[in-house]
Amino acid sequence: MLTAAVAHDVWLMGMGGRLPDGVTLLSTFPGLLVSDLMASTFPSWLVPLLQGAMAPLADSAETMGANHAAVLAAATSRRAGR
């Protein structure tokens, strides 16, 4: 997961140099959400263990959505493109 985050940040930095002035790129970490999505990636015996390990750190989908909305609505996000 860390590798994907680093790759995403590097991609954004590269795109920032290619896009015209006035285009704003924002990156946020979505957080951890315990879901069944990992069942298609990991062995079935490992999924409950991973979900249990993530549970103390995970946010609800509602909390994640509110956090992302707050970032997008923030005045600093709107000013970044000016």
NORMOKA-V369141 format. One record per pair of residues at least 24 apart in sequence whose C-alpha atoms are under 10 Angstrom apart, sorted by the first residue. I is the first residue (numbers start at 1). J is the second residue. D is the distance in Angstrom with one decimal. If there is no record, write none. Layout:
BEGIN
I;J;D + I;J;D
END
This chain:
BEGIN
5;29;8.1 + 21;81;7.8 + 21;82;8.4 + 22;79;9.9 + 22;80;8.4 + 22;81;4.8 + 22;82;5.9 + 23;80;8.8 + 23;81;5.8 + 23;82;8.6 + 24;77;8.2 + 24;78;8.5 + 24;79;9.2 + 24;80;6.4 + 24;81;4.9 + 24;82;8.6 + 25;77;9.2 + 25;80;8.7 + 25;81;8.4 + 26;71;8.9 + 26;72;8.4 + 26;77;7.8 + 26;80;9.2 + 27;68;9.8 + 27;71;9.5 + 28;67;9.3 + 28;68;7.4 + 28;71;8.2 + 28;72;9.8 + 29;64;9.4 + 29;67;9.9 + 29;68;8.9 + 30;59;9.4 + 30;61;9.6 + 30;64;6.4 + 30;65;8.6 + 30;67;8.5 + 30;68;7.6 + 31;57;8.7 + 31;58;7.0 + 31;59;6.8 + 31;60;9.3 + 31;61;9.4 + 31;63;9.5 + 31;64;6.8 + 31;67;9.6 + 32;56;9.8 + 32;57;6.9 + 32;58;4.7 + 32;59;6.1 + 32;60;8.4 + 32;61;9.2 + 32;64;8.7 + 33;57;8.7 + 33;58;5.3 + 33;59;5.8 + 33;60;6.4 + 33;61;6.8 + 33;63;10.0 + 33;64;8.5 + 34;58;6.4 + 34;59;8.0 + 34;60;8.2 + 34;61;9.1 + 35;61;9.8
END
